[in-house]
Amino acid sequence: MIDGEMAQEGREKLSNFSIRLSKSMMEKIDRLIELGLYVKRSEVIRAALIEGLNILAQKYGQLQKGWESIGKEVWEGFEEEEGEEGEE
């Protein structure tokens, strides 16, 4: 059983991770875009950069789904505990 303190700690960790991940992901995407601006004339390099952005987007989506699933489990455990306290 997840207690209220554990649920709160889990939510805080999830929100902190999401912020770091989003910022980190944006920095990577910004860097790839900057590189793309310098190599506009090379279609091969541009194609590789676009593919890299697509891969980053897919990986980010997979991570988000995984963390959303964990967050849902933490939240459900927290709601169950609140329900038990209300019954007392």
Secondary structure, 3 states (H helix, E strand, C coil): CCCHHHHHHHHHHHHHHHHHHHHHHHHHHHHHHHHHHHCCCCHHHHHHHHHHHHHHHHHHHHHHHHHHHHHHHHHHHHHHHHHHHHHC
